[in-house]
Amino acid sequence: MTDTGTGTLADGERRYWYVYAVTPAAGPPPPDGLRGVDGAPLCAVPHDDLTAVVGAVPAADFAEEPLRRHLEDLAWLEATARGHQRVIDALTADPGCVLPLRLATVCRDTAGVRRLLSANQERFLEAISRLAGRAEWGVKVFADAPERTETAPATGRDYLRQRARRRTTDDEAWRRAEETARAVHLDLDAVAEQSRLHRPQDPRLSGESGRNLLNGAYLVPQEREQEFCALVGRLAGQLCGPRLNLTGPWAPYSFAQVNDLAPDPDSAPEPARENAT
């Protein structure tokens, strides 16, 4: 549906507009029945050649002070991120380019959403042109700590020698695993149009055991997706020890390059204005 007003509900509760993504004006509308953060339905706010996909969220949670507190609350962050990702996944299921915005990008009202689109129109249009017909794929390589089969040292000198050998053996094993991860990245980068290397992922977030040696994002044109996925499968089969995980296709978060948006000081307070984190 299209935008129907500002952010004040009938019960008097103040609401902001949570901006999920920007799409071309001619793109499909948000799917009926789709709910985002806080279970709110979605609206489309058009402006010239662009449309913002938004949903109402409580100002009591997304104004400056409460948002700052919530950003330290992992449970709140996880629930918000899931609502955000649910919307992006649904939008990218339809044809057309979707530019996902950062988590908790909000505006005070509809006028603020349109100012966001106007102030960043050139950047949004350039990104849409650059990313149309492409998707992001994620590839991670994990490796477990080297296994050891050692006997108990008989003396203190034996213990010191054993520890030195263990350090040398472990260093060599990790060196080989890191070289393998680099080789995987180079092979994938040759097929992808662009790539980004992210910081290793915390195992508490990934749910994977071992060390994350590669956390790569790859921008792949639709016509090369089968080739890319087939290459990932071959590389995974060639690995001896390290494990390779493939995810996607995703909206091109790593390549949209629209995170640092031109702010509108009248739209929402820091850090909940249009360029909020």
N, C-alpha and C positions, 0 to 999 in steps of 0.2 A: 504494500500500500504506500501511498505518498504521505508526505508530512502533513499533519493536521493541526499544528499549533506550536506553542512554546512549551515550557517545562513545568507548568503548574497544574496539578490534578484537581479534580472536583473536591477532594477532601482537604485541599489546601496544602498538601505536601509538595515541597519544592523539588523539581526534577531538573536534571541536566540531560543533554543529549550525549550519549556515548557513541563515538564515531568508530565504526569497525573497519570500513574500507571505502575506497573511492573507485568508481567504475565509469566507463564512458556513458554519456547521457543516453545513448541508444541501446545500452545493454539491457538485459532482462531484469525485471523487478525482483526484489527479495522474495523467496518462496513463501507462499501462504502457510501460516501455522508455525513458521520458524520462530523460536524464542532464543533470546540472547542472554546477556548478563542480567541477573535478578529476575529471570523469567519474562522479560518484557518483549512484546512483539516488535517487529522492525518497521521502519519507515524509510522512504527514499526522499532525500532533499536535493532537488535539482538546482544547478546553477550553470548557465551557459552550456558548455560541452561536457560537463561533468555531473556526476550524481554521487552524493554521500549516502552510505547505508548506515542508519543510526537506530538507536533504541533508547528509551527513557531509563534513567537510573536515579536513585535517590541522591539529592544533594547532600543529605546527611551522611552519606558514605563517600561521596566523590568530591566534596569541597576540600579546600586546602588542608585543614588540620585533620579531619577524619581520614582522608586519603593517605596522608603521611603515616598515620598510625597503621592503617591497613597494609601498607607496603612492607611492614615488618611482621605481618601475620601470615605465615606460610599457608595455613588452611584457607584463609580468605583469598590469597593470591592464586592458589590452585583452583578454587571454584571459579574465580573471575577468568582465569586463563582458559578454563574448559569452556565457559560460556562464549568467550571471544573466539576460540578455535572452532567451536561448533558452527558459528555463523560463517567464518571464513571457509570452512570445508563445504558448507552448503552452497555458498556463492560460487566457489570454483568448480562445482559439479556442473554448472551451466556454461555454455559457450561464452566467450568474451574474457577480457582481461580484468583481473581484480587486483587492486593495489591494497594490501592489508596495512593498516596503520598500527602503531604501537599500542600495547596494552594500556588501558585507562586514558585514552585520548578523548577528552570531553569538551563540550561547549555549553555555555549557559542556556542558549536558546537557538531557535532556527536561524536568526540573523547571524549569530556567531558561527554556525556551520557554513553559511554562505560566505562569510568573510574568510573562513579557513580555505574554502575552495577558490575564492578569488585571489587571495594573497599568494597561493601556491599553484595557481592554474598552469603556468608554464612548466613547472617541474612535474606536475601530475600528468600532463599531456605527453611530455617527453618520455616519461616512464611507461605509460600505456603503450606508446608506439614501439618502444624498445623491447617490451616484454610480451607483447601480443603473440599468441601461438607458442608460448614456452612455459615450462613448469620447472619447479625446483625439486631435485631429488637429493636425499640425504644418504651419505655413506659413512659408516663408522667401522673402525677396526679396533678390536680389543685383543689383548694378550694377557694370559695368566702368568703369575710368577713362575720362574723355572722350577721344575721338580728336582728334589735332591734325594739321593740314596747314599747315606753316609753312616759309617760306623762310629760308635762313641770313641772319642780320643782317649788314649791311655795315659797321656801326660799333658802337662800344661803346654809344652813345646808342640806336641801333636795338635792340640787345640788351636794354637796360633797359626800353624801351617794350614790346617783345615779351613780356618776362617779366611785366610788370604786366598786360598784356592777357590773358595765359595764366592768371594767378591769378584775375582777375575772371571769365573764361569758365569756368574749372574750378569756382569757388565757385558760380556760377549753375547749372551742370549738376548738381552734387551737391545743391544746394538743391531743384531740381525733382525729382530722384530720391527724396530723403527725403520730400518732400510726397506723392509717389506712393505710397511705402510706408505712410505714415500713413493715406492714403485707403483703401488696401487693408485695413489693419487695422480701420478703423472700419466698413467694409462687412461684414467677416467677423464682427466683434464683435456686430453687430446681429442676426445669425442664430444665433450660438453662445449657449449658456446662460451661460458664463463664458469669460474669456480671461486669459492671462498673457503678458507680454512678457519674454522672456529676453534676456540679454546677447548681443550679436552673436557669431556663432560664428567661431572661428579657421578660416581657409581650409585650414589643414593638416588639420583634422578633417573639414570638410565636403567637401573635394575640389573645391570650386567656386572658380572664378576671381572676382575682383572683391570688392567690399565688401558685407558682409552688413548690409542696411539694416533688415530685419525678421526677427525670430526669435520667432514667436508660437506659442502653444499655445492650442487652442480646444476647450472641452468641448461636445460636441454630442450631444443626445438621438438615439437610434436613428431615431426617426421623422422627423428633419430632416437625416439624413446625406446623402441624395440632393440635397436643396436646397442644402446647404452645398457639396458637391463641384461641383455645377453652377455655383454662384456663383464658386468658385475658377477653374473653367474659363473663365468669361466674363471675369473680371478678368485672367487670364493673357493672353487674346487681345487685351485692350485696352492692354496695356503696350507702350510704345515705348522700347526700350532695356533697362530692368530686366527681370530674369527671376524667375519665381515657381515655387517648388517646393512640392509638397504631399506629405506623408507621413501614414500612418495607415491604419486606426484602431489606436491604441495603448491600453494600460492607462493610466488617468488619473494618471500620475506627477505632473504639475504641479498637480493639484487634490486629491490624496489628503490632503495636509496632516497626515501622520503621521510626519514625519521626526524630530522631537524627542521621542522616546519616553521614558516614565518609566523610569529605569535600575533595574537590580537589581544591587547591589554584589557579590552572591555568585555572579552568573551567569558573567561573563567579564571579564577585565581590560581597562582602558582601553588603546587605543581600540576594542577588539574586543567590547565588551559590547553589549547590545541596542540602544543608541542610537548605535552606531558609524557613522562616515562611510563 
